[in-house]
């Protein structure tokens, strides 16, 4: 598990806090491991969120100071969908997915 060539996959809430956690982890451990978002999970989250009439509101006082590092791991269509959620002050909790989704 400690091998430096391992890739670590990150999966968390799709909100500013979750993105910030990813960016901090990726930066902190970049000399040891490559940490990237688990893209299939985020694709599944977005797909399931499209079936919900109203997503939860973004929690107050989230640090919205994120870079483009997280979004650079996704294609343009996914980035637009994620940004649309964030721009509406909404978020997608990772718990939107469960074992029945896989």
TIVO-565215 format. One line per 4 residues: their letters; for each residue z, y, x of N, C-alpha, C. Coordinates in steps of 0.2 Angstrom, whole numbers. Layout:
# residues N
A> Z,Y,X,Z,Y,X,Z,Y,X ~ ...;
# end
This chain:
# residues 102
XXXX> 0,-6,4,0,0,0,0,6,4 ~ 2,6,10,3,12,15,-4,13,19 ~ -9,9,18,-15,9,22,-18,16,21 ~ -20,20,26,-22,27,25,-29,27,22;
XXXX> -33,22,22,-39,22,18,-39,20,11 ~ -33,19,8,-32,18,1,-34,25,-3 ~ -36,24,-8,-38,30,-13,-32,29,-18 ~ -29,35,-19,-24,35,-25,-27,39,-31;
XXXX> -26,36,-36,-29,39,-43,-23,42,-46 ~ -24,48,-49,-19,52,-52,-22,53,-60 ~ -17,52,-64,-18,53,-71,-12,56,-74 ~ -13,61,-78,-7,65,-81,-10,69,-87;
XXXX> -6,73,-90,-8,77,-95,-13,82,-93 ~ -18,83,-98,-23,88,-97,-20,95,-99 ~ -17,98,-95,-14,105,-96,-13,108,-89 ~ -11,114,-89,-11,117,-82,-5,114,-78;
XXXX> 0,112,-81,5,109,-77,3,102,-74 ~ -1,98,-78,-3,92,-75,-8,93,-70 ~ -13,98,-71,-18,99,-66,-14,102,-59 ~ -9,106,-60,-6,109,-54,-2,103,-51;
XXXX> 1,98,-54,4,93,-51,-1,89,-47 ~ -7,88,-49,-12,84,-46,-14,88,-39 ~ -15,95,-40,-17,99,-34,-12,99,-29 ~ -6,99,-31,0,99,-26,0,92,-22;
XXXX> 0,87,-26,0,80,-23,-6,79,-18 ~ -12,81,-20,-18,80,-16,-17,84,-10 ~ -15,90,-10,-14,94,-4,-8,92,0 ~ -3,90,-3,3,88,1,1,81,5;
XXXX> -2,77,2,-4,70,6,-11,69,8 ~ -15,75,9,-22,74,11,-23,71,17 ~ -18,72,22,-18,69,29,-17,62,29 ~ -14,59,23,-12,52,23,-17,48,18;
XXXX> -18,51,12,-22,47,7,-27,52,4 ~ -32,49,1,-36,53,-3,-34,52,-10 ~ -32,57,-14,-29,57,-20,-34,60,-25 ~ -37,57,-30,-42,59,-35,-40,58,-42;
XXXX> -42,62,-46,-41,60,-53,-44,54,-56 ~ -41,50,-60,-43,44,-63,-48,46,-68 ~ -54,47,-67,-60,50,-71,-60,46,-78 ~ -61,39,-77,-61,35,-84,-56,37,-89;
XXXX> -50,38,-86,-44,39,-91,-45,46,-94 ~ -47,51,-90,-49,58,-93,-54,58,-98 ~ -59,53,-96,-65,53,-101,-63,50,-108 ~ -58,45,-107,-55,42,-113,-51,47,-117;
XXXX> -47,51,-113,-43,56,-117,-47,61,-121 ~ -52,63,-117,-57,68,-121,-60,65,-127 ~ -62,59,-126,-66,55,-132,-61,55,-138 ~ -55,53,-136,-50,52,-142,-48,58,-145;
XXXX> -47,63,-140,-45,70,-143,-50,73,-148 ~ -57,71,-147,-62,74,-151,-61,71,-158 ~ -57,66,-159,-56,63,-166,-50,66,-169 ~ -46,70,-166,-40,73,-168,-42,80,-171;
XXXX> -39,82,-176,-41,89,-179,-37,94,-175 ~ -31,93,-173,-28,98,-169,-23,95,-164 ~ -25,98,-158,-21,95,-152,-14,99,-151 ~ -9,97,-148,-3,101,-147,-4,107,-143;
XXXX> 0,112,-145,-1,118,-141,2,118,-134 ~ -1,121,-129,1,122,-123,9,124,-122 ~ 13,121,-118,20,123,-118,20,130,-115 ~ 25,134,-117,26,140,-114,27,141,-107;
XXXX> 25,146,-104,27,148,-97,24,143,-92 ~ 19,140,-93,16,135,-88,12,140,-83 ~ 13,137,-77,9,141,-71,2,139,-72 ~ -2,145,-74,-9,144,-75,-13,145,-68;
XXXX> -10,145,-63,-13,147,-56,-15,140,-53 ~ -21,138,-55,-24,132,-53,-31,134,-49 ~ -33,129,-45,-39,130,-41,-44,126,-44 ~ -50,126,-41,-55,122,-44,-55,115,-41;
XXXX> -50,113,-37,-50,106,-34,-50,100,-40 ~ -47,101,-45,-46,96,-50,-53,95,-53 ~ -56,101,-56,-62,101,-59,-68,99,-55 ~ -68,99,-49,-73,97,-44,-74,90,-44;
XXXX> -70,86,-47,-70,79,-47,-74,76,-54 ~ -76,81,-58,-79,79,-64,-86,82,-65 ~ -90,79,-69,-96,82,-71,-96,88,-75 ~ -101,92,-75,-101,99,-79,-99,98,-86;
XXXX> -101,93,-90,-100,92,-97,-93,91,-98 ~ -90,87,-94,-82,85,-94,-78,92,-93 ~ -80,95,-88,-77,102,-86,-77,106,-92 ~ -83,107,-95,-83,112,-101,-79,110,-106;
XXXX> -78,103,-108,-74,100,-113,-66,102,-111 ~ -65,101,-105,-58,102,-103,-56,109,-103 ~ -60,113,-101,-59,120,-101,-59,123,-108 ~ -62,120,-113,-62,122,-120,-55,121,-123;
XXXX> -52,115,-121,-46,113,-123,-41,118,-120 ~ -41,120,-114,-36,124,-111,-37,131,-113 ~ -43,133,-114,-45,140,-117,-42,141,-124 ~ -41,136,-127,-38,137,-134,-30,136,-134;
XXXX> -27,136,-128,-20,135,-127,-18,129,-130 ~ -22,124,-129,-20,117,-131,-20,112,-125 ~ -17,106,-126,-17,101,-121,-18,94,-124 ~ -20,90,-119,-20,83,-121,-15,79,-117;
XXXX> -10,76,-121,-5,72,-117,-8,66,-115 ~ -6,63,-109,-8,57,-107,-6,51,-112 ~ -1,52,-116,1,47,-121,-4,46,-126 ~ -9,50,-127,-14,49,-132,-18,43,-131;
XXXX> -17,40,-125,-20,33,-123,-15,28,-123 ~ -16,22,-126,-11,17,-126,-15,10,-125 ~ -12,5,-124,-15,-2,-122,-21,-4,-127 ~ -20,-1,-134,-26,-3,-138,-32,1,-137;
XX> -32,6,-132,-38,9,-131,-42,6,-125 ~ -39,0,-122,-43,-3,-117,-44,-10,-118;
# end
